[in-house]
Amino acid sequence: MAYTKIHAITATVDKAVAYICNPDKTDESIYISSYACAPETAAIDFKYTLDHCRENSPNKAYHLIQAFAPGEVSFEEAHQIGKELADKVLEGKYSYVVTTHIDKGHVHNHIIFCAADNIERKR
């Protein structure tokens, strides 16, 4: 059974995105997807949205981790589940990057999404 945890990113969005997009962990970047941003420029895109936000908060992004038991899902299924989770929870309002790491004994997804939405610029 999958479990999910989430934490705020208050400082280094660029480092967090670089970590989750590591080609050694994502089968040479096969398991990387994004919405309303490019993985390579996500930190810059998030900063632009935050700079135009009407509210102030120390949170720049959120990092959600979704892990599966060994053998529970294939790499492709895990990645699809991660994209579906991000789409459902974020409702097309927030930019995000989703990656599936396959370098450990268990498959797990990382979803980093901007703390401010793209529509109303609210946090």
C-alpha positions in Angstrom: 0.0 0.0 0.0 1.3 3.4 -0.9 2.0 6.1 1.6 2.4 9.8 1.1 4.1 12.6 3.0 4.5 16.3 2.3 6.7 19.1 3.5 7.3 22.8 2.7 10.3 24.1 0.8 11.3 27.5 2.2 14.7 28.0 0.6 16.3 26.0 -2.2 13.6 25.1 -4.8 16.3 24.7 -7.5 18.2 22.1 -5.5 15.1 20.2 -4.6 14.0 20.1 -8.3 17.6 19.1 -9.4 17.5 16.2 -6.9 14.2 14.8 -8.0 15.2 15.1 -11.7 18.5 13.3 -11.3 18.8 11.1 -14.3 20.4 8.3 -12.3 17.2 8.1 -10.2 14.7 8.5 -13.1 16.0 6.1 -15.7 17.8 8.8 -17.6 14.9 11.2 -17.2 12.3 8.9 -18.7 10.1 9.3 -15.6 9.9 13.1 -15.4 6.7 15.0 -16.2 5.5 18.5 -15.5 2.6 20.9 -15.7 2.7 24.6 -16.5 6.5 24.7 -16.3 9.5 22.9 -17.7 11.5 20.7 -15.3 14.7 22.5 -16.3 13.2 26.0 -15.4 10.7 25.1 -12.7 12.5 27.0 -10.0 12.6 30.1 -12.1 9.0 29.7 -13.1 7.9 29.2 -9.5 9.9 32.3 -8.5 8.1 34.4 -11.2 4.7 33.2 -9.9 5.7 33.9 -6.3 7.1 37.4 -7.2 3.7 38.3 -8.6 1.7 36.8 -5.7 -0.5 39.0 -3.6 0.3 37.2 -0.3 3.5 36.7 1.5 4.7 33.4 3.1 8.0 31.8 3.6 6.9 28.7 1.7 8.1 28.7 -1.9 7.0 25.2 -2.9 5.8 21.9 -1.4 7.5 18.5 -1.9 5.2 15.5 -1.8 6.6 12.0 -1.7 4.5 9.0 -2.6 6.1 5.6 -2.0 5.0 2.1 -2.9 5.7 -1.3 -1.5 8.3 -3.3 -3.4 6.5 -5.1 -6.3 3.2 -3.2 -5.8 3.4 -1.3 -9.1 5.5 -1.1 -12.2 7.7 2.0 -12.9 5.2 3.2 -15.5 2.2 2.6 -13.2 3.8 4.5 -10.4 4.6 7.5 -12.7 1.0 7.5 -14.0 -0.4 7.4 -10.4 1.9 10.3 -9.5 0.7 12.4 -12.4 -2.9 11.6 -11.6 -2.5 12.5 -8.0 -0.9 15.9 -8.9 -3.6 16.6 -11.4 -6.4 15.7 -9.0 -5.0 17.5 -5.9 -3.7 20.6 -7.7 -6.7 21.0 -10.0 -4.7 22.6 -12.8 -4.0 25.7 -10.7 -0.4 25.0 -9.7 2.8 24.4 -11.7 4.5 21.1 -10.8 7.2 18.6 -11.6 6.6 14.9 -10.9 9.3 12.3 -11.1 9.5 8.6 -10.4 12.6 7.3 -8.7 13.5 3.7 -9.5 17.0 3.5 -7.9 15.9 2.1 -4.5 14.3 -1.2 -3.5 10.9 0.6 -3.7 9.5 2.8 -6.4 8.6 6.3 -5.2 7.3 9.5 -6.7 8.4 13.1 -5.9 6.0 15.9 -6.7 7.2 19.5 -6.2 4.7 22.2 -6.8 4.7 26.0 -6.5 3.2 27.4 -3.3 1.2 30.0 -5.3 -1.4 29.2 -7.9 -1.1 30.3 -11.5 -4.6 31.7 -11.7 -5.3 34.0 -8.8 -1.7 34.2 -7.6 -2.7 33.1 -4.1 -0.9 30.9 -1.7 
